[in-house]
Amino acid sequence: MAGPTASDVPPTMPVKIFSAGVAACVADVITFPLDTAKVRLQIQGECQTSRAIRYKGVLGTVTTLAKTEGPMKLYSGLPAGLQRQISFASLRIGLYDTVLEFFSTGKETTAGLGSKIAAGLTTGGVAVFIGQPTEVVKVRLQAQSHLHGLKPRYTGTYNAYRIIATTEGLTGLWKGTTPNLTRNVIINCTELVTYDLMKEALVKKKLLADDLPCHFVSALIAGFCTTVLSSPVDVVKTRFVNSPPGQYTSVPNCAMTMLTKEGPLAFFKGFVPSFLRLGSWNVIMFVCFEQLKRELMKSGQTVNCAT
């Protein structure tokens, strides 16, 4: 009797965690300039000075940054970004199926929407708490500018970790955990649940096979839905995390300051780069994730057959 093929054997938890971490890092490297543009647009208007550069649009922000601060500025904070994906995305995505099985055991043959949301909440919450220091460092490095004689707060990734820990205490590395937790709970639930539901619907209705085109469409739709729901919290999170001590007394104070000074549209600053970044990140990550899982299971099957 022929043994099961790689596609018949479900990926193990270590395979999922490793695949998610690698896929997220690949997606981050490719889309990081868009993330930097998003951060700059989100903090624009926070400090009203005549010398401040005004960024216009996604391409305008990217080209302005490259011209005024050099092309490498678009990748400022990338090491912290990759550290974030290794500690954060690998857990929130890699553990999703395992946690989903836990919540749906003995309840139904197919996991329901409630179980999927609960799994997204759990993995997202755990991952945020572990990866928050990398998020703080990444955002601050992306936001800092050396123009107009401004001295950068940090000279590099590890210098940022050290200065934040010594000047603001260890709690400074977990600054903005509340808005980031809210943001990532929204992102994790929307992103993973929407992707899961879309893929399931496309395959079940035989519109697409469980392959690359299906993964592409599902990831793109998940990226758009996630951006719409998470944008206001994302802007507040970026502003609060990047702020020097004392600028805002709390997260609600940050949100109210934005609302009174800049109006409700301030909560959607950087929406286009957010979608371009999150949409493209989702497509690259999920396609790589699915393919990598299959290839690792195939190689595992080949080794088992050989032995």
Backbone torsions as a table, in degrees:
resi	resn	phi	psi	omega
1	MET	NA	133.9	-179.3
2	ALA	-71.7	140.8	179.2
3	GLY	-74.4	167.6	-179.8
4	PRO	-66.7	144.6	177.6
5	THR	-79.5	169.3	-178.6
6	ALA	-61.0	-32.8	-178.9
7	SER	-73.5	-21.0	179.3
8	ASP	-82.9	-25.0	-176.4
9	VAL	-90.8	119.9	179.9
10	PRO	-66.3	142.9	179.7
11	PRO	-63.1	144.1	177.9
12	THR	-77.3	164.4	-179.2
13	MET	-60.5	-44.9	177.0
14	PRO	-59.3	-37.7	178.3
15	VAL	-63.8	-42.7	179.7
16	LYS	-64.8	-44.2	-179.0
17	ILE	-64.7	-45.5	179.7
18	PHE	-64.5	-45.4	-179.0
19	SER	-62.3	-41.9	179.8
20	ALA	-64.1	-43.3	-180.0
21	GLY	-63.1	-46.5	-179.6
22	VAL	-65.9	-46.8	-178.7
23	ALA	-61.8	-40.2	179.7
24	ALA	-66.6	-38.0	177.9
25	CYS	-66.1	-41.3	177.3
26	VAL	-60.8	-46.7	-180.0
27	ALA	-63.5	-37.8	-179.1
28	ASP	-66.0	-44.3	-179.7
29	VAL	-60.2	-41.9	-176.8
30	ILE	-72.3	-37.9	-172.4
31	THR	-103.1	3.5	-173.5
32	PHE	-59.1	-39.7	177.6
33	PRO	-57.3	-35.2	177.6
34	LEU	-67.3	-35.2	178.4
35	ASP	-68.0	-40.5	177.5
36	THR	-63.7	-42.2	177.2
37	ALA	-61.5	-40.5	178.9
38	LYS	-60.9	-45.8	-179.5
39	VAL	-61.6	-45.0	-179.0
40	ARG	-63.7	-39.3	178.4
41	LEU	-69.3	-34.0	-178.8
42	GLN	-69.5	-34.4	-178.9
43	ILE	-90.5	-5.5	179.3
44	GLN	-64.1	132.4	-179.1
45	GLY	96.3	-9.5	-179.9
46	GLU	-70.0	-42.3	178.1
47	CYS	-116.3	108.3	-177.0
48	GLN	-84.4	97.4	176.1
49	THR	-129.2	150.0	-177.1
50	SER	-68.1	-25.4	-177.1
51	ARG	-85.9	-10.0	-175.4
52	ALA	-66.8	135.8	177.6
53	ILE	-74.1	135.9	177.0
54	ARG	-98.1	122.2	178.7
55	TYR	-92.0	139.0	-179.8
56	LYS	-127.7	111.2	175.8
57	GLY	74.3	172.9	-176.5
58	VAL	-69.2	-57.0	-178.2
59	LEU	-63.7	-36.3	178.1
60	GLY	-62.3	-41.8	179.1
61	THR	-66.0	-45.2	-179.7
62	VAL	-61.7	-47.3	-177.8
63	THR	-69.5	-38.8	178.1
64	THR	-63.4	-44.2	177.8
65	LEU	-60.9	-44.7	-178.5
66	ALA	-64.0	-38.6	-178.6
67	LYS	-73.9	-44.2	-173.0
68	THR	-85.7	-31.7	-175.8
69	GLU	-122.5	-0.2	178.3
70	GLY	95.9	148.0	-177.9
71	PRO	-58.6	-32.9	-177.5
72	MET	-66.8	-19.1	179.6
73	LYS	-63.7	-26.6	178.9
74	LEU	-65.3	-20.5	180.0
75	TYR	-110.7	15.9	176.6
76	SER	-65.9	126.3	-177.3
77	GLY	94.2	2.4	-179.0
78	LEU	-60.9	-43.5	178.0
79	PRO	-55.7	-42.7	177.3
80	ALA	-66.8	-34.1	177.8
81	GLY	-63.7	-41.4	178.5
82	LEU	-70.0	-38.3	175.5
83	GLN	-61.8	-37.0	178.6
84	ARG	-63.8	-44.5	-178.5
85	GLN	-66.7	-37.7	179.7
86	ILE	-65.1	-41.2	-177.0
87	SER	-88.9	-21.0	-171.1
88	PHE	-108.3	-61.8	-176.0
89	ALA	-65.7	-36.4	-179.4
90	SER	-59.3	-34.4	-179.3
91	LEU	-83.2	-47.9	-174.3
92	ARG	-68.1	-31.4	179.5
93	ILE	-94.4	-43.9	-176.5
94	GLY	-66.6	-30.8	-178.8
95	LEU	-92.2	-6.5	-173.8
96	TYR	-56.5	-51.7	-177.7
97	ASP	-62.3	-40.0	-179.7
98	THR	-64.9	-45.0	178.7
99	VAL	-68.1	-35.9	177.2
100	LEU	-61.3	-41.8	177.2
101	GLU	-61.0	-39.9	179.4
102	PHE	-62.0	-46.0	-177.9
103	PHE	-72.8	-24.9	-176.2
104	SER	-102.1	-1.0	-179.3
105	THR	-60.9	125.6	175.8
106	GLY	76.3	4.6	-177.8
107	LYS	-101.9	-47.0	-179.5
108	GLU	-156.8	160.3	-179.3
109	THR	-69.4	-39.2	176.1
110	THR	-111.1	134.0	-178.1
111	ALA	-60.2	131.3	179.3
112	GLY	-83.4	175.3	-178.3
113	LEU	-62.3	-40.3	-179.9
114	GLY	-60.5	-42.4	178.8
115	SER	-65.6	-37.9	-179.6
116	LYS	-67.6	-41.3	178.6
117	ILE	-65.6	-42.0	179.1
118	ALA	-62.1	-40.0	178.5
119	ALA	-65.9	-41.3	178.2
120	GLY	-64.7	-40.1	177.7
121	LEU	-62.6	-43.7	-176.3
122	THR	-67.2	-53.9	-177.4
123	THR	-66.4	-36.9	178.1
124	GLY	-64.7	-43.0	-179.3
125	GLY	-64.5	-45.2	-180.0
126	VAL	-63.9	-44.8	-177.0
127	ALA	-65.2	-38.1	180.0
128	VAL	-62.5	-46.8	-177.6
129	PHE	-61.4	-39.3	-179.1
130	ILE	-72.7	-40.1	-173.2
131	GLY	-95.2	1.9	-174.6
132	GLN	-58.0	-42.5	179.1
133	PRO	-57.0	-37.3	179.2
134	THR	-68.1	-33.6	177.7
135	GLU	-66.4	-43.7	179.9
136	VAL	-60.5	-48.4	-179.1
137	VAL	-65.1	-43.0	-179.6
138	LYS	-59.0	-49.3	-177.7
139	VAL	-63.8	-42.6	-178.0
140	ARG	-66.9	-38.2	178.3
141	LEU	-68.7	-36.2	178.2
142	GLN	-69.2	-34.2	-173.9
143	ALA	-82.1	-28.2	-173.2
144	GLN	-72.4	143.8	-179.5
145	SER	-129.6	146.8	178.3
146	HIS	-104.2	10.0	-178.5
147	LEU	-74.0	161.9	176.5
148	HIS	57.9	31.1	177.1
149	GLY	76.9	7.4	179.6
150	LEU	-70.8	130.8	177.7
151	LYS	-86.6	123.8	179.8
152	PRO	-57.6	140.9	179.2
153	ARG	-66.9	-31.8	-174.4
154	TYR	-134.6	144.6	179.8
155	THR	-95.0	-12.4	-179.3
156	GLY	-177.0	-178.5	-175.0
157	THR	-61.7	-54.7	-175.4
158	TYR	-72.5	-28.6	173.5
159	ASN	-63.7	-37.6	178.7
160	ALA	-65.9	-44.9	177.1
161	TYR	-56.6	-45.0	-175.7
162	ARG	-67.5	-46.8	-177.4
163	ILE	-65.9	-42.9	179.3
164	ILE	-62.0	-43.6	-178.9
165	ALA	-66.4	-36.6	-176.7
166	THR	-82.8	-34.1	-177.5
167	THR	-91.4	-30.4	-176.8
168	GLU	-114.3	-2.8	-177.0
169	GLY	82.6	167.7	179.7
170	LEU	-59.7	-30.0	179.3
171	THR	-64.8	-22.5	177.6
172	GLY	-62.3	-30.3	178.3
173	LEU	-72.9	-16.8	176.8
174	TRP	-108.6	19.9	178.1
175	LYS	-63.3	137.7	178.8
176	GLY	78.4	16.1	-179.7
177	THR	-60.7	-38.4	-178.0
178	THR	-62.8	-54.1	177.7
179	PRO	-65.8	-33.4	179.5
180	ASN	-69.6	-36.5	176.4
181	LEU	-63.9	-45.4	178.2
182	THR	-60.4	-46.6	-179.3
183	ARG	-60.4	-47.4	-174.4
184	ASN	-77.1	-24.4	171.9
185	VAL	-66.3	-42.6	176.9
186	ILE	-63.1	-48.2	-178.5
187	ILE	-62.1	-48.2	-176.2
188	ASN	-62.3	-46.7	179.8
189	CYS	-63.8	-50.5	-177.1
190	THR	-65.0	-48.2	-175.8
191	GLU	-63.0	-55.6	-175.4
192	LEU	-72.6	-41.8	-179.1
193	VAL	-67.6	-44.8	178.6
194	THR	-62.6	-44.2	178.6
195	TYR	-61.0	-45.9	-179.9
196	ASP	-61.0	-47.4	-178.4
197	LEU	-66.5	-42.3	-179.6
198	MET	-64.7	-46.3	179.9
199	LYS	-61.5	-43.6	-179.9
200	GLU	-62.0	-43.2	-179.0
201	ALA	-67.8	-44.0	-179.3
202	LEU	-63.2	-39.6	-179.4
203	VAL	-74.4	-43.8	-176.7
204	LYS	-64.0	-39.3	-179.9
205	LYS	-86.0	4.7	176.9
206	LYS	58.4	31.3	174.7
207	LEU	-77.6	-37.2	177.5
208	LEU	-143.6	150.1	174.8
209	ALA	-79.5	160.8	-179.8
210	ASP	-74.2	74.0	-177.9
211	ASP	-146.2	-168.3	-170.8
212	LEU	-52.2	-49.2	179.5
213	PRO	-59.3	-39.3	178.1
214	CYS	-64.2	-43.8	179.8
215	HIS	-65.1	-37.5	179.9
216	PHE	-63.6	-51.9	-178.2
217	VAL	-63.2	-45.5	-179.0
218	SER	-61.5	-43.2	-178.8
219	ALA	-67.0	-38.9	-179.2
220	LEU	-66.3	-44.0	178.1
221	ILE	-64.7	-42.1	178.3
222	ALA	-62.1	-38.1	179.5
223	GLY	-64.4	-41.5	179.9
224	PHE	-67.1	-48.8	179.7
225	CYS	-58.9	-40.5	-179.0
226	THR	-66.3	-41.8	-179.0
227	THR	-63.7	-43.4	-179.0
228	VAL	-59.9	-45.5	-174.9
229	LEU	-77.9	-30.6	-172.8
230	SER	-96.7	-11.6	-172.8
231	SER	-56.6	-49.5	-179.5
232	PRO	-58.8	-44.2	179.8
233	VAL	-67.6	-34.8	-178.9
234	ASP	-64.9	-42.1	179.8
235	VAL	-64.9	-45.6	178.5
236	VAL	-61.6	-42.9	178.9
237	LYS	-59.8	-45.8	-178.8
238	THR	-63.2	-46.5	-180.0
239	ARG	-60.6	-47.0	-175.0
240	PHE	-68.7	-43.0	-179.5
241	VAL	-65.0	-36.6	-176.9
242	ASN	-81.5	-15.8	-173.4
243	SER	-70.8	143.0	174.0
244	PRO	-71.3	159.5	-179.1
245	PRO	-54.9	131.7	176.0
246	GLY	95.6	-14.5	-178.2
247	GLN	-65.7	-43.6	176.1
248	TYR	-123.3	138.2	-178.8
249	THR	-79.5	-23.6	-178.7
250	SER	-165.0	173.9	177.7
251	VAL	-63.8	-47.0	177.4
252	PRO	-60.0	-35.8	177.8
253	ASN	-63.8	-39.8	176.7
254	CYS	-61.2	-46.1	-179.5
255	ALA	-64.2	-42.8	-179.6
256	MET	-68.2	-36.6	177.3
257	THR	-62.7	-43.4	176.8
258	MET	-61.0	-45.5	-176.5
259	LEU	-64.2	-44.1	-176.9
260	THR	-75.4	-35.1	-176.9
261	LYS	-87.4	-33.8	-171.7
262	GLU	-121.8	-9.4	178.3
263	GLY	87.3	169.4	-175.8
264	PRO	-63.2	-28.0	-179.2
265	LEU	-67.4	-16.6	177.9
266	ALA	-60.7	-28.2	-178.7
267	PHE	-72.0	-10.4	178.7
268	PHE	-116.3	19.9	175.5
269	LYS	-63.4	137.6	179.7
270	GLY	75.6	19.9	-176.9
271	PHE	-63.0	-45.1	-177.4
272	VAL	-62.5	-51.3	176.7
273	PRO	-63.8	-30.0	176.9
274	SER	-61.5	-46.1	-179.9
275	PHE	-69.0	-44.3	179.4
276	LEU	-59.8	-40.1	180.0
277	ARG	-71.4	-50.3	-176.3
278	LEU	-70.3	-38.2	178.2
279	GLY	-64.2	-49.4	-179.8
280	SER	-68.5	-37.5	178.1
281	TRP	-61.2	-44.6	179.1
282	ASN	-60.4	-46.6	-178.6
283	VAL	-60.9	-50.8	-178.1
284	ILE	-63.0	-45.7	-176.0
285	MET	-65.2	-51.0	-175.7
286	PHE	-67.5	-38.9	177.8
287	VAL	-63.9	-47.2	178.0
288	CYS	-63.3	-41.4	-178.9
289	PHE	-60.1	-49.1	-178.5
290	GLU	-64.8	-44.2	-177.8
291	GLN	-69.1	-39.6	-178.7
292	LEU	-66.0	-41.2	176.5
293	LYS	-57.0	-47.0	-178.4
294	ARG	-63.6	-43.8	-177.8
295	GLU	-66.7	-38.7	178.6
296	LEU	-66.7	-37.8	178.0
297	MET	-69.7	-36.4	177.1
298	LYS	-63.4	-45.8	-178.9
299	SER	-64.8	-36.3	177.2
300	GLY	-65.0	-40.7	177.4
301	GLN	-64.8	-39.3	179.8
302	THR	-64.0	-42.0	178.3
303	VAL	-64.2	-42.9	179.7
304	ASN	-61.9	-41.4	179.2
305	CYS	-65.9	-38.1	-177.9
306	ALA	-69.2	-32.9	-179.8
307	THR	-86.6	NA	NA
